[in-house]
Amino acid sequence: MEFLLDTHIIMWTVFSPERVSAQTREILANPDNDFYYSVASMWEVAIKHRKHPKAMQHTGTEFMHYCEAMGFTKLPIDDRHVCALETLHEKEGCKGHDDPFDRILLAQAKGDGMTLLTHDSKFSYYDEPYVYLV
């Protein structure tokens, strides 16, 4: 199975493994699974590091190197992802999910038929089968 990893899942896996759930560790340990990180996550880390270097201690470049060392495959943002972004369905009655990084991650998963592995409950606002909440 192909998983696109949410930024927090990657950060916890690399820097705070004690925060990673047993279910997530099981998924990550399965040799039949392939794991991807998004350029959007790298961008998010770079922006947060620039604005709050004490809170986000790693640069986007360092984040990329850690992802590569973990064996994750980089997923660039492509026009098919922007097109998928325009088709995301929110569940009726849910307030909007305004995080642009989260939205592009979901669009990338949808556009490439992957599963977004995340802990963020705000993804449950979407009526999309591409989210796996851990």
PELINQUI-V65222 format. One record per residue. PHI is phi in whole degrees, -180 to 180 (999 if undefined). PSI is psi in radians with two decimals (none if undefined). D_FIRST is the distance of its C-alpha to the first C-alpha in Angstrom with 1 decimal. Layout:
phi = [PHI;PHI]
psi = [PSI;PSI]
d_first = [D_FIRST;D_FIRST]
//
This chain:
phi = [999;-101;-118;-96;-90;-65;-54;-65;-60;-66;-59;-68;-60;-82;-108;-141;-57;-67;-86;-79;-67;-60;-62;-66;-60;-64;-64;-66;-83;-74;-68;-82;-96;-114;-123;-126;-122;-95;-58;-62;-67;-60;-63;-60;-63;-61;-65;-65;-65;-64;-78;-141;-62;-76;-81;-112;-80;-112;-82;-62;-65;-62;-56;-59;-64;-64;-61;-65;-64;-79;88;-78;-95;-75;-115;-70;-90;-126;-61;-65;-73;-65;-62;-66;-56;-74;-111;-64;-109;-91;-68;-62;87;-88;-71;-60;-105;-93;-74;-65;-69;-63;-64;-71;-61;-64;-64;-64;-60;-64;-64;-111;65;-100;-112;-82;-93;-147;-108;-77;-66;-65;-69;-72;-68;-95;-99;-132;-84;-98;-114;-121;-89;-118]
psi = [2.53;2.20;2.31;2.16;2.28;2.66;-0.79;-0.66;-0.76;-0.84;-0.76;-0.71;-0.73;-0.80;-0.38;1.10;-0.41;-0.32;-0.20;2.21;2.77;-0.68;-0.74;-0.75;-0.67;-0.75;-0.79;-0.52;-0.21;2.02;-0.23;-0.14;2.55;2.47;2.41;2.61;2.59;2.55;-0.51;-0.65;-0.72;-0.76;-0.78;-0.80;-0.74;-0.77;-0.81;-0.65;-0.75;-0.71;-0.64;1.23;-0.43;-0.59;-0.71;1.64;-0.17;2.52;2.93;-0.65;-0.76;-0.74;-0.81;-0.79;-0.68;-0.74;-0.76;-0.70;-0.53;-0.16;0.23;2.55;2.36;2.35;1.86;2.86;2.25;2.94;-0.55;-0.49;-0.67;-0.72;-0.72;-0.60;-0.67;-0.13;0.07;2.37;2.13;2.56;2.52;2.35;-0.12;2.39;2.68;2.63;1.87;-0.05;1.93;-0.52;-0.74;-0.72;-0.72;-0.59;-0.79;-0.71;-0.67;-0.77;-0.79;-0.81;-0.47;0.11;0.57;3.06;2.20;2.04;2.05;2.82;-0.11;1.94;-0.27;-0.35;-0.29;-0.15;-0.33;2.53;1.15;2.40;0.18;0.22;2.32;1.90;2.16;none]
d_first = [0.0;3.8;6.5;10.1;12.4;15.6;18.7;19.9;16.8;17.3;21.1;21.0;18.7;21.1;24.4;24.4;22.1;24.3;23.0;19.4;18.8;18.1;15.1;13.7;14.8;13.1;9.6;10.8;12.3;9.5;9.7;6.6;4.7;6.2;8.6;11.1;14.5;16.7;20.2;21.1;20.5;22.6;25.2;25.2;25.8;28.5;30.3;30.3;31.5;34.3;35.4;35.1;34.9;35.8;33.0;30.4;31.5;29.0;29.1;26.4;26.9;26.6;23.4;22.0;23.3;21.7;18.3;18.9;20.3;17.2;15.2;13.5;13.6;16.1;15.5;19.0;20.3;21.1;23.2;20.3;19.3;22.9;23.1;20.1;21.9;24.8;23.0;21.6;23.1;24.6;25.5;29.2;31.4;29.0;30.6;29.0;26.4;28.1;26.0;25.3;22.7;20.7;21.2;20.1;16.9;16.2;17.5;15.3;12.1;13.9;15.2;12.1;10.0;7.7;8.0;11.0;11.3;15.1;18.1;20.3;21.7;23.0;19.7;20.7;23.4;21.1;20.6;17.1;14.0;11.8;12.9;11.9;15.2;15.7]
//
